[in-house]
Each structure stands twice: as structure tokens, then as C-alpha cells.
């Protein structure tokens, strides 16, 4: 329903509308535009502007399309928690902008001598998985395990280092501190977040965001990390194949010479 490229062209308020819809698809189908505006804490004008960018002529056309999509029998539709995951894969399927981001991240990995991964809490465990899968492809990568490790007293040269930061909110203090420290000392940085407008997205060199509603249980963020796991696997696979192609090309040039 919402093309990946167009989602990433939304402003902050329009992105709130998008996240509300994919997080409350069944409720939205029975709402008026004013009820939805009140629930999402935006104006009806913002909703209409969002729908226009998604190629809907108005709220009625959108609701009809939504109801039609929900009528299709699907296991995922029976479980509301599956909606953000299903929507993510619909967005990235055959979408060139997402593939371009994967390729750019892979190029940054192959240009680095060392790739570091960092996150806090559940994102820290995903970061460790990212380092592990990249290492399994023969690319030198390590996770930063301790989120509270102090900065070295002396300046370091990280000009050939890439730091990959995993954070659902993109607002975690420890993650932002690591990003700023490594950038200050020459490293390139990549952010993987669920929030395109996060502070982390702004302070890093490159970011891939999957913009899904955040799910909190009290102070604990339990938003799905399936999109980040998929993204990490795609980046690692792409980096490996690019690395192999470079080796093959060098070998061919050597033989030709």
C-alpha cells in the first residue's frame, strides 16, 4: 500500500500518520478521518497530505483499499503483531531505493579495515549477531560488548574503521556517545534504526531506517527487530559478493597483463 521510496520522502508529521496506520490497520478501517487524526495526534490536513503522497485521492479511497487488503486471507493478518513485519517486507520487495542503501552500506564495509558493531540491550544482542554474520563471510568485524566502557585518554586514529550502530529509537545516550566519539576520531558510521528522524540518523554518515511503530511495555522497548536482522543479513551477503567480485576482477586483470 505504501511504496518504500515514498515513505522515505515523508516529513515528520506524515511519518507519524504512516506509523499509526501500519500499527492500527484494523482500527483505522472503521475510523472517520477526524477520529484517526485525534488518535494519531495530527491534523486531518496532514492525513490528506500523506494520502496524496501515497497516490490516494482521498480518505474514502484509502479506506476502501485498506478494507480490500484486509479481506485477503492471511495468517499474518490474523496476528496484529505481524503487521509491521509484513509491511516492511512489502515495502522492500523489488524496491530499488532499499537495494541501493544495502549496496552503499556494503561498499562502506569493504572500504574499512575493521568493522565494529554497537548497541544497547536487545539492540546490543542484534549488534553482536551482525558482527558474527559478517565475520562468517570472512570480513574482520567485532562487537563492542560493554556499553559503558570509558573513552581512551589519548586520541585514536579510526580512519579505516567503520562503526555500525543498532538502535530502535535512535535516541539512546550510550549509542549517541559512541557515534560521536568514533566520528570525532575519523571513523565512518552507519545507523540502523526504526526512526528516520532520530538523532542517531542525523549524526551518522549513513542510515538505514525501517520506520515502524515502537512497541513499549512500560520502560522496555520490545519493538520487533526482524527488519534489522534481515537488513544486516542483506548487507553482509552483499558485502561478501562485492568483495569476491573485486578479487576476481584483480585476478583477471593480472592474467590479462
Secondary structure, DSSP 8 states (H G I E B T S, - for coil): ---HHHHTT--HHHHHHHHHHHHSHHHHTT--HHHHHHHHTS-HHHHHHHHHHTT-SSHHHHHHHHHHHHHS--HHHHSGGGHHHHHHHHHHTT-HHHHHHHHHHHHHHHH-SEEEEE-STHHHHHHHHHHHHHHHTT--EEE---TT----SS----TTEEEEEE-SSS--HHHHHHHHHHHHTT-EEEEEES-TTSHHHHHSSEEEE------EETTEE----HHHHHHHHHHHHHHHHHHHHHHHHHHHHHHH-
